[in-house]
Amino acid sequence: MALVVIFEHPAGPLHIATACPDWQADRGGARLAQNRGLTALLTDPALDGPLPVVLAADPNARPDTPELRPLARAFVDAWDAARPGEPGFTFTTGNGFVGSHEWLADGRIDHILARPGTPGRAVSVQAAALAGTADPAPSDHYAVVADLGW
């Protein structure tokens, strides 16, 4: 399931989506299928326009996994663009809510991804950061925030 919201921005419609595919370790095939469907949904030319299409989601997949590959091919990863080489763990045992037994622990599994709203245009990322990292954290995941340009 995905939620796509269209905001009325002065430059045109701004499409923001979120989703949370299956998280269980043995559901990699389902996660891959869900992320392929999400990619198809968010690359539909019906969403094209002057502003980027943004996905702020918990796809329960690290950047280097097959499950995230469909999204990674179609979108700019805000964290990688702004902070290359930095791990940016959003689900980590450094957070008191996350146990050492969690299979996704110490990974970046929450992402802000964006694609240009018009083919041939670029999406730029000015900054990316984690929020909610103070102890005690408000959740078992740290939030990703990013400043985007187009």
Secondary structure, 3 states (H helix, E strand, C coil): CEEEEEEEECCEEEEEEEECCCCCHHHHHHHHHHHHHHHHHHCCHHHCCCCCEEEEECCCCCCCCCCCHHHHHHCEEHHHHHCCCCCCCCECCCCCCCCCCCCCCCECCCEEEEECCCCCCCCEEEEEEEECCCCCCCCCCCEEEEEEEC
